[in-house]
Amino acid sequence: MDDLSEQISMTYTPEHLQALREALASGEHRVTYEGKSIEYRSVADLKAAIAEVEATMARESGAPKSRQIRVATSKAL
């Protein structure tokens, strides 16, 4: 089983999310949690993992998905 498959099938915890955030803040691409180590190729991959963990934890907690709509207009004369 590859790292991505393991990550998808696991249940996320606040500690896992914290480990990802600490790695991002320190510039590390490797996250070690509960004896498992995952190395992300880029900061973008690490940010995507953080977003996935946050979304999964929100779904599991029953929290409604936050939606924002931004409208910007200008009068071109």
Phi and psi in degrees as GROMACS dihedral restraints (atoms count N, CA, C in turn):
[ dihedral_restraints ]
;  ai    aj    ak    al  type     phi  dphi    fc
    3     4     5     6     1   -83.9    20    10
    4     5     6     7     1   170.5    20    10
    6     7     8     9     1   -58.8    20    10
    7     8     9    10     1   -40.5    20    10
    9    10    11    12     1   -64.1    20    10
   10    11    12    13     1   -42.7    20    10
   12    13    14    15     1   -62.7    20    10
   13    14    15    16     1   -41.2    20    10
   15    16    17    18     1   -64.3    20    10
   16    17    18    19     1   -40.6    20    10
   18    19    20    21     1   -66.3    20    10
   19    20    21    22     1   -39.9    20    10
   21    22    23    24     1   -66.2    20    10
   22    23    24    25     1   -38.0    20    10
   24    25    26    27     1   -85.4    20    10
   25    26    27    28     1    -5.9    20    10
   27    28    29    30     1   -88.3    20    10
   28    29    30    31     1   158.0    20    10
   30    31    32    33     1   -92.6    20    10
   31    32    33    34     1   128.9    20    10
   33    34    35    36     1   -86.7    20    10
   34    35    36    37     1   149.6    20    10
   36    37    38    39     1  -125.5    20    10
   37    38    39    40     1   162.8    20    10
   39    40    41    42     1   -58.1    20    10
   40    41    42    43     1   -31.9    20    10
   42    43    44    45     1   -66.4    20    10
   43    44    45    46     1   -38.3    20    10
   45    46    47    48     1   -63.9    20    10
   46    47    48    49     1   -44.9    20    10
   48    49    50    51     1   -61.1    20    10
   49    50    51    52     1   -41.3    20    10
   51    52    53    54     1   -63.0    20    10
   52    53    54    55     1   -40.5    20    10
   54    55    56    57     1   -62.2    20    10
   55    56    57    58     1   -40.6    20    10
   57    58    59    60     1   -64.4    20    10
   58    59    60    61     1   -44.6    20    10
   60    61    62    63     1   -64.8    20    10
   61    62    63    64     1   -39.0    20    10
   63    64    65    66     1   -65.4    20    10
   64    65    66    67     1   -39.6    20    10
   66    67    68    69     1   -62.8    20    10
   67    68    69    70     1   -43.1    20    10
   69    70    71    72     1   -62.5    20    10
   70    71    72    73     1   -45.0    20    10
   72    73    74    75     1   -65.6    20    10
   73    74    75    76     1   -32.5    20    10
   75    76    77    78     1   -91.3    20    10
   76    77    78    79     1    -4.9    20    10
   78    79    80    81     1    83.7    20    10
   79    80    81    82     1     6.9    20    10
   81    82    83    84     1   -78.2    20    10
   82    83    84    85     1   150.4    20    10
   84    85    86    87     1  -109.1    20    10
   85    86    87    88     1    -4.4    20    10
   87    88    89    90     1  -108.7    20    10
   88    89    90    91     1   130.6    20    10
   90    91    92    93     1  -119.1    20    10
   91    92    93    94     1   126.3    20    10
   93    94    95    96     1  -114.7    20    10
   94    95    96    97     1   126.0    20    10
   96    97    98    99     1  -148.0    20    10
   97    98    99   100     1   127.9    20    10
   99   100   101   102     1    51.3    20    10
  100   101   102   103     1    44.1    20    10
  102   103   104   105     1    78.6    20    10
  103   104   105   106     1    -2.1    20    10
  105   106   107   108     1  -106.4    20    10
  106   107   108   109     1   145.7    20    10
  108   109   110   111     1  -127.2    20    10
  109   110   111   112     1   131.6    20    10
  111   112   113   114     1  -126.4    20    10
  112   113   114   115     1   130.9    20    10
  114   115   116   117     1  -109.6    20    10
  115   116   117   118     1   124.1    20    10
  117   118   119   120     1   -92.4    20    10
  118   119   120   121     1   144.2    20    10
  120   121   122   123     1   -73.0    20    10
  121   122   123   124     1   -29.4    20    10
  123   124   125   126     1  -151.3    20    10
  124   125   126   127     1   170.0    20    10
  126   127   128   129     1   -63.8    20    10
  127   128   129   130     1   -36.5    20    10
  129   130   131   132     1   -61.4    20    10
  130   131   132   133     1   -40.7    20    10
  132   133   134   135     1   -64.9    20    10
  133   134   135   136     1   -39.7    20    10
  135   136   137   138     1   -66.0    20    10
  136   137   138   139     1   -42.0    20    10
  138   139   140   141     1   -64.5    20    10
  139   140   141   142     1   -37.8    20    10
  141   142   143   144     1   -64.7    20    10
  142   143   144   145     1   -38.9    20    10
  144   145   146   147     1   -64.5    20    10
  145   146   147   148     1   -41.5    20    10
  147   148   149   150     1   -61.8    20    10
  148   149   150   151     1   -45.1    20    10
  150   151   152   153     1   -62.3    20    10
  151   152   153   154     1   -40.4    20    10
  153   154   155   156     1   -64.9    20    10
  154   155   156   157     1   -44.2    20    10
  156   157   158   159     1   -63.7    20    10
  157   158   159   160     1   -44.6    20    10
  159   160   161   162     1   -61.2    20    10
  160   161   162   163     1   -44.2    20    10
  162   163   164   165     1   -65.5    20    10
  163   164   165   166     1   -42.5    20    10
  165   166   167   168     1   -64.7    20    10
  166   167   168   169     1   -43.8    20    10
  168   169   170   171     1   -64.6    20    10
  169   170   171   172     1   -37.1    20    10
  171   172   173   174     1   -65.6    20    10
  172   173   174   175     1   -43.0    20    10
  174   175   176   177     1   -62.8    20    10
  175   176   177   178     1   -43.9    20    10
  177   178   179   180     1   -67.4    20    10
  178   179   180   181     1   -27.8    20    10
  180   181   182   183     1   -85.1    20    10
  181   182   183   184     1    -8.4    20    10
  183   184   185   186     1    84.3    20    10
  184   185   186   187     1     8.1    20    10
  186   187   188   189     1   -71.0    20    10
  187   188   189   190     1   137.6    20    10
  189   190   191   192     1   -67.6    20    10
  190   191   192   193     1   147.7    20    10
  192   193   194   195     1   -69.7    20    10
  193   194   195   196     1   130.5    20    10
  195   196   197   198     1   -78.3    20    10
  196   197   198   199     1   130.9    20    10
  198   199   200   201     1  -127.3    20    10
  199   200   201   202     1   140.5    20    10
  201   202   203   204     1  -130.3    20    10
  202   203   204   205     1   139.8    20    10
  204   205   206   207     1  -123.4    20    10
  205   206   207   208     1   124.6    20    10
  207   208   209   210     1  -115.5    20    10
  208   209   210   211     1   131.2    20    10
  210   211   212   213     1  -120.7    20    10
  211   212   213   214     1   128.7    20    10
  213   214   215   216     1  -124.7    20    10
  214   215   216   217     1   128.0    20    10
  216   217   218   219     1  -129.8    20    10
  217   218   219   220     1   157.4    20    10
  219   220   221   222     1  -150.3    20    10
  220   221   222   223     1   153.7    20    10
  222   223   224   225     1   -99.6    20    10
  223   224   225   226     1   105.2    20    10
  225   226   227   228     1   -86.2    20    10
  226   227   228   229     1   114.7    20    10
